[in-house]
Amino acid sequence: MNMIKKVIISFVLVVLLIAGVGVFYFDSIVKNGIEVVGSRLLGTSVTVNSVSLSPLNGSGTIRGLSIENPQGFNSGYAIQLDELSVNLNASSVFSDVVEIESVRVVQPQITYETRITNDNIRALIANLSSDSTGETENGASVAQSEAGKRIIIRRLTLVDPQLNLVAAIVTAPIPLPDIELNDIGAEDDSTTVADALQLVMSTLSSTILSASLPNLEDLREGVQDRLQDGVEQVEDVVEELGGRLRSILN
């Protein structure tokens, strides 16, 4: 009887160990996939701090997702997401179509760096447009290299987006409304990761452009006023120091 108990306990421990190792590698696979595919499609570095996703029920979190600015822009990051809550159909993870029930991000940090003829968000969209049909280093298309993986996203929500406008020498925080997209790829039974990203980024760009952006001239005047105040303060200090030196010499 004791021998049977020992065998059962040993079997349970082995199963738990295998499950633990499987979860670890599952999270690592998802993390690596986001970084590799995201960087390839967006044409800039995409990094993730950690992924915690249950292969049993498909719920989990992705922490510390950062998208660097594309070349030609000075700010360090275009988008930073502290935490994404994800729910997906776990049984679809290793199929050709991954079914994602929901993605929810609270207070995504977005840097909108604008130039005369372009901005960083539109530059990322342009990278998506070219890379979605472009070639990888080994000559295979992105779709081929990812074995034709496609997705459906039932609901994607960005809650209380935090936008920071960067233009010339001025910066300003801008309020944005919540963004919600439903049934991404559902109409055609599925969509590519590149097309899904392009839809999300295009919606974000449209939301930014339709937001109440401040008048750049007003921002520049504010900066000039602060610079002038600084110049006057420096002149006052120099004058005071000059007076002290004159009194010492006399």
Secondary structure, 3 states (H helix, E strand, C coil): CHHHHHHHHHHHHHHHHHHHHHHHHHHHHHHHHHHHHHHHHHCCCEEEEEEEECCCCCEEEEEEEEEECCCCCCCCEEEEEEEEEEEECHHHCCCCEEEEEEEEEECCEEEEEECCCCEHHHHHHHHHHHHCCCECCCCCEHHHHCCCCEEEEEEEEEECCEEEEEECCEEEEEECCCEEEEEECCCCCCEEHHHHHHHHHHHHHHHHHCCCCCCHHHHHHHHHHHHHHHHHHHHHHHHHHHHHHHHHHC
